[in-house]
Amino acid sequence: MSHTLGIRQAQKQKTRQALLDAALGLLGEQSLSSLGLREVTREVGVAPTAFYRHFRSTADLGVALVEEALGSLHPMIADTVSAADDSDERIARAVDLIARHVDTYPAHVRFIARERHGGVQPVREAIRDQLARFAEEVKVELAKHPESAGWSDGDLLMLAALYVDQMLMTASLFLEALEASDDERDRVARVASRQMRLISIGRRHWLG
């Protein structure tokens, strides 16, 4: 009996992932607010009623895509902020992380960039909550650095949010340069590094 249940659970998970993958593919050309569940189920080859075994609505599916797109980045971002010994190295690691993530998951990055200010409120809120988590995690790591001595918790969180916003903007720039020449991608990396360095310089001179 347990073996049969395991097979059914695996099949259910496979169908759920297929629905997510199909939706992500369709969202390359449209926003989530215009996506119909019949479009998604048609891509997967299942009946529309099967959709509701996995998601309550397309908004619920969108929230799951947010978790898929951003959830795995939490440990990587914390590691990037904490592993380097100086701000220039942290910046280089951060820019490299963003570039590699965009190269590996362009559809996810495009989805987040489009839906962050899109028309589906639960998805906007899910993205906002994930970004707030990023900011909190970056704040915790920044607080460990000697240059953070004397900073208030609120100011550290403000600084962390600046870094997170900059990472998002950098991801959008790398996305636009996805098919560009190596020279153009290098230019994007240099600009992103300079922008983050500017934040770091401001940090060193911040009086609170």
C-alpha positions as CSV (number, residue, x, y, z in Angstrom):
1,M,0.0,0.0,0.0
2,S,2.8,2.5,0.9
3,H,4.5,1.7,-2.4
4,T,1.3,2.6,-4.3
5,L,0.9,5.8,-2.3
6,G,4.5,6.7,-3.1
7,I,3.9,6.2,-6.8
8,R,0.8,8.3,-6.7
9,Q,2.5,11.1,-4.7
10,A,5.4,11.1,-7.2
11,Q,3.0,11.3,-10.1
12,K,1.1,14.1,-8.4
13,Q,4.3,16.0,-7.9
14,K,5.3,15.4,-11.5
15,T,2.0,16.9,-12.7
16,R,2.3,19.9,-10.4
17,Q,5.8,20.6,-11.7
18,A,4.6,20.2,-15.3
19,L,1.9,22.8,-14.6
20,L,4.5,25.2,-13.2
21,D,6.9,24.7,-16.1
22,A,4.1,25.1,-18.6
23,A,2.9,28.3,-17.0
24,L,6.4,29.7,-16.9
25,G,6.8,29.0,-20.6
26,L,3.6,30.8,-21.4
27,L,4.5,33.7,-19.2
28,G,7.4,34.5,-21.4
29,E,4.9,36.2,-23.7
30,Q,2.2,37.5,-21.4
31,S,1.5,38.6,-17.8
32,L,0.0,36.3,-15.1
33,S,-3.2,38.4,-15.0
34,S,-3.9,37.4,-18.6
35,L,-3.0,33.7,-18.2
36,G,-5.9,31.2,-18.3
37,L,-5.7,27.9,-16.5
38,R,-7.0,26.2,-19.6
39,E,-4.0,27.4,-21.5
40,V,-1.8,25.8,-18.8
41,T,-3.6,22.5,-18.7
42,R,-3.7,22.3,-22.5
43,E,0.1,22.6,-22.5
44,V,0.4,19.8,-20.0
45,G,-2.2,17.6,-21.6
46,V,-4.5,17.3,-18.6
47,A,-8.1,18.2,-18.0
48,P,-8.8,21.7,-16.6
49,T,-10.3,20.1,-13.4
50,A,-6.9,18.5,-12.7
51,F,-5.5,22.0,-12.2
52,Y,-7.4,22.4,-8.9
53,R,-5.8,19.3,-7.5
54,H,-2.6,21.3,-7.3
55,F,-3.5,25.0,-7.2
56,R,-6.5,27.0,-6.0
57,S,-6.1,29.6,-8.9
58,T,-3.6,31.0,-11.3
59,A,-2.7,33.4,-8.6
60,D,-1.9,30.5,-6.3
61,L,0.2,29.0,-9.1
62,G,2.0,32.4,-9.4
63,V,2.9,32.4,-5.7
64,A,4.4,28.9,-6.2
65,L,6.5,30.3,-9.1
66,V,7.7,33.1,-6.8
67,E,8.9,30.5,-4.3
68,E,10.5,28.4,-7.0
69,A,12.2,31.5,-8.5
70,L,13.5,33.1,-5.3
71,G,13.4,30.5,-2.6
72,S,16.7,28.8,-3.5
73,L,18.6,32.1,-3.5
74,H,18.4,32.7,0.3
75,P,21.4,30.6,1.3
76,M,23.4,31.7,-1.7
77,I,22.9,35.4,-1.0
78,A,23.8,35.0,2.7
79,D,26.9,33.1,1.7
80,T,27.9,35.8,-0.9
81,V,27.5,38.6,1.7
82,S,29.3,36.7,4.5
83,A,32.1,34.9,2.7
84,A,34.2,37.8,1.4
85,D,36.7,39.7,3.5
86,D,36.3,43.1,1.9
87,S,33.6,45.0,0.1
88,D,35.1,44.8,-3.4
89,E,35.2,41.0,-3.1
90,R,31.7,40.9,-1.8
91,I,30.6,43.0,-4.8
92,A,32.4,40.8,-7.3
93,R,30.8,37.7,-5.7
94,A,27.3,39.3,-5.7
95,V,27.5,40.4,-9.4
96,D,28.8,36.9,-10.4
97,L,26.0,35.2,-8.5
98,I,23.4,37.4,-10.2
99,A,24.9,36.8,-13.7
100,R,25.0,33.0,-13.2
101,H,21.4,32.9,-11.8
102,V,20.1,34.9,-14.8
103,D,22.0,32.6,-17.2
104,T,20.5,29.5,-15.6
105,Y,17.0,30.7,-14.9
106,P,16.1,33.5,-17.3
107,A,12.4,32.6,-17.4
108,H,12.2,32.9,-13.6
109,V,14.0,36.2,-13.6
110,R,11.8,37.6,-16.3
111,F,8.7,36.4,-14.4
112,I,9.8,38.2,-11.2
113,A,10.8,41.4,-13.1
114,R,7.4,41.5,-14.8
115,E,5.2,40.5,-11.8
116,R,6.9,42.5,-9.1
117,H,4.6,45.4,-10.0
118,G,2.0,43.3,-11.9
119,G,-1.7,43.1,-11.5
120,V,-2.0,40.0,-9.3
121,Q,-1.9,41.1,-5.7
122,P,-1.0,37.8,-4.0
123,V,2.0,37.4,-6.3
124,R,3.1,41.0,-5.7
125,E,2.8,40.3,-2.0
126,A,4.8,37.0,-2.3
127,I,7.6,38.8,-4.2
128,R,7.6,41.6,-1.6
129,D,7.8,39.1,1.3
130,Q,10.7,37.2,-0.4
131,L,12.6,40.5,-0.9
132,A,11.9,41.5,2.7
133,R,13.4,38.2,3.8
134,F,16.4,38.8,1.6
135,A,16.9,42.2,3.2
136,E,16.6,40.7,6.7
137,E,19.2,38.0,5.8
138,V,21.6,40.5,4.3
139,K,21.2,42.8,7.3
140,V,22.2,39.9,9.6
141,E,25.3,39.3,7.6
142,L,26.2,43.0,7.3
143,A,25.9,43.4,11.1
144,K,28.8,41.0,11.4
145,H,31.2,43.3,9.5
146,P,33.5,45.6,11.6
147,E,32.3,48.6,9.5
148,S,28.8,48.1,10.9
149,A,29.9,49.0,14.4
150,G,27.6,51.7,15.8
151,W,24.9,51.2,13.1
152,S,21.3,51.0,14.3
153,D,19.2,48.0,13.3
154,G,17.0,50.3,11.1
155,D,19.9,51.8,9.2
156,L,21.4,48.3,8.6
157,L,18.0,47.1,7.2
158,M,17.9,50.2,5.0
159,L,21.4,49.4,3.7
160,A,20.5,45.8,3.1
161,A,17.3,46.8,1.2
162,L,19.5,49.0,-1.0
163,Y,21.7,46.1,-1.9
164,V,18.7,43.8,-2.6
165,D,17.1,46.5,-4.9
166,Q,20.5,46.9,-6.7
167,M,20.7,43.1,-7.1
168,L,17.3,43.1,-8.7
169,M,18.2,45.9,-11.1
170,T,21.4,44.1,-12.0
171,A,19.5,41.0,-12.7
172,S,17.2,42.9,-15.1
173,L,20.3,44.3,-16.9
174,F,21.8,40.9,-17.3
175,L,18.5,39.6,-18.6
176,E,18.4,42.3,-21.3
177,A,22.0,41.3,-22.2
178,L,21.3,37.6,-22.3
179,E,22.0,37.3,-26.0
180,A,24.5,40.2,-26.1
181,S,28.2,40.0,-26.8
182,D,30.7,39.2,-24.1
183,D,31.9,42.8,-24.2
184,E,28.3,44.0,-23.5
185,R,27.9,41.5,-20.6
186,D,31.3,42.7,-19.2
187,R,30.1,46.3,-19.4
188,V,26.9,45.3,-17.5
189,A,29.1,43.7,-14.8
190,R,31.3,46.7,-14.5
191,V,28.4,49.1,-14.2
192,A,26.7,46.9,-11.6
193,S,30.0,46.7,-9.6
194,R,30.4,50.4,-9.7
195,Q,26.9,51.0,-8.6
196,M,27.3,48.6,-5.7
197,R,30.6,50.2,-4.8
198,L,28.9,53.5,-4.6
199,I,26.5,52.1,-2.0
200,S,29.5,50.8,-0.1
201,I,31.3,54.2,-0.2
202,G,28.1,55.8,1.1
203,R,28.0,53.2,3.9
204,R,31.5,54.1,5.1
205,H,30.5,57.8,5.3
206,W,27.0,57.3,6.8
207,L,26.5,59.3,10.0
208,G,23.1,58.1,10.9
